[in-house]
Amino acid sequence: VESYVAFAGQYVIENFGFSYYLDDDPDRKHHIHDILTKRSEAFLDSCVKDQPFCLSLSFVSPHENMVGRFPEIEQLLPAEPDLLSLYHGKTFPDRPLMNEAAFETLPDFLRHSYARLLWQKLLSTPDQRLDYLRKYNALISGIDRVIGRLVDKLEALGLLSNTVIIFTRDNGFFLGDYGLSEKWFGYEPSVRVPLFIRLPGAVAGQDI
């Protein structure tokens, strides 16, 4: 996960590695979401009024925290506890391609791929899938909270009305679609990505 900040021709890149907690935090008190928020707020506080700036954040969430070949699910998606509690008791409907019939349409190399092996380990039973999706969605809620706090910060600094905000991601994800896990193949669940742009002065709510 990286943050990239640029201001008045100067820039700095902070690379926190592919981790939800830093090595100097063995008690896991400071989630990467909180670290990114505080670093970003400090950067915005340092900006000089009426000068352009760029703040770019790359989240590890909701990517799996792979430790070894088959990590335990408790460590796989380490969401913040207060956000994980939002999903206690929640259920998620199956998507249309989460079935054996869809799996059987795959070519042989995909039906025997590592993505299938991970599905068998992590998503093949209803209880596994429910646990996975609760943690996965809690991590997404963590991203939402970071962005919300930064939007509030921009507003408090009087910068929101003159700031372009772009939100996207690099890939989709198989959450059991076609009986697969991960992101590696060119099917809709893997290749579709969100793109949201908040442009000052533009009509809100346009779907282009």
Backbone hydrogen bonds, N-H to C=O, Kabsch-Sander energy under -0.5 kcal/mol:
donor,donor_aa,acceptor,acceptor_aa,energy
2,E,58,S,-0.7
3,S,14,E,-2.0
4,Y,56,S,-3.5
5,V,12,V,-2.2
6,A,54,C,-3.1
7,F,10,Q,-2.8
8,A,52,P,-1.1
10,Q,7,F,-2.4
12,V,5,V,-2.1
14,E,3,S,-2.4
15,N,13,I,-0.6
16,F,1,V,-2.7
16,F,14,E,-0.6
19,S,17,G,-1.4
25,D,22,L,-1.7
28,R,25,D,-1.9
31,H,29,K,-0.6
32,I,20,Y,-1.9
34,D,31,H,-0.7
35,I,31,H,-1.9
36,L,32,I,-2.7
37,T,33,H,-2.1
38,K,34,D,-2.4
39,R,35,I,-2.5
40,S,36,L,-2.3
41,E,37,T,-2.7
42,A,38,K,-2.1
43,F,39,R,-2.0
44,L,40,S,-2.5
45,D,41,E,-2.2
46,S,42,A,-1.2
46,S,43,F,-0.6
47,C,43,F,-0.7
47,C,44,L,-0.9
51,Q,48,V,-1.8
54,C,6,A,-2.9
56,S,4,Y,-3.5
58,S,2,E,-3.0
59,F,57,L,-0.5
63,H,60,V,-2.5
65,N,76,L,-3.3
66,M,64,E,-1.3
75,Q,72,E,-1.2
76,L,72,E,-1.0
77,L,73,I,-1.0
79,A,77,L,-2.0
83,L,80,E,-0.9
84,L,80,E,-2.4
85,S,81,P,-1.9
86,L,83,L,-1.0
87,Y,84,L,-1.6
88,H,85,S,-1.1
90,K,87,Y,-1.8
98,M,95,R,-2.0
99,N,97,L,-1.4
103,F,99,N,-1.7
104,E,100,E,-2.2
105,T,101,A,-0.5
105,T,102,A,-1.1
106,L,103,F,-1.7
110,L,107,P,-1.0
111,R,107,P,-1.7
112,H,108,D,-0.9
113,S,110,L,-1.4
117,L,113,S,-1.8
118,L,114,Y,-2.5
119,W,115,A,-1.7
120,Q,116,R,-2.3
121,K,117,L,-1.6
122,L,118,L,-2.8
123,L,119,W,-2.6
124,S,119,W,-1.0
129,R,125,T,-2.6
130,L,126,P,-2.4
131,D,127,D,-2.3
132,Y,128,Q,-2.6
133,L,129,R,-2.8
134,R,130,L,-2.1
135,K,131,D,-1.8
136,Y,132,Y,-2.8
137,N,133,L,-2.5
138,A,134,R,-1.7
139,L,135,K,-1.9
140,I,136,Y,-1.6
141,S,137,N,-2.2
142,G,138,A,-1.5
143,I,139,L,-1.7
144,D,140,I,-2.3
145,R,141,S,-2.1
146,V,142,G,-2.1
147,I,143,I,-2.5
148,G,144,D,-2.4
149,R,145,R,-2.4
150,L,146,V,-2.1
151,V,147,I,-2.5
152,D,148,G,-2.3
153,K,149,R,-1.9
154,L,150,L,-2.5
155,E,151,V,-2.2
156,A,152,D,-2.4
157,L,153,K,-1.9
158,G,155,E,-1.2
159,L,154,L,-3.0
160,L,154,L,-1.1
162,N,159,L,-1.5
163,T,160,L,-1.4
165,I,198,R,-2.1
167,F,196,F,-2.9
169,R,194,P,-0.7
172,G,190,S,-3.9
173,F,189,P,-2.2
174,F,182,E,-4.0
175,L,173,F,-0.7
176,G,180,L,-1.6
178,Y,97,L,-3.3
179,G,176,G,-2.3
180,L,177,D,-1.5
181,S,115,A,-1.0
182,E,174,F,-0.8
187,Y,185,F,-2.0
190,S,187,Y,-1.6
191,V,187,Y,-2.0
192,R,188,E,-2.0
196,F,167,F,-2.7
198,R,165,I,-3.2
199,L,197,I,-0.7
202,A,199,L,-2.4
206,Q,203,V,-0.7
208,I,206,Q,-0.6
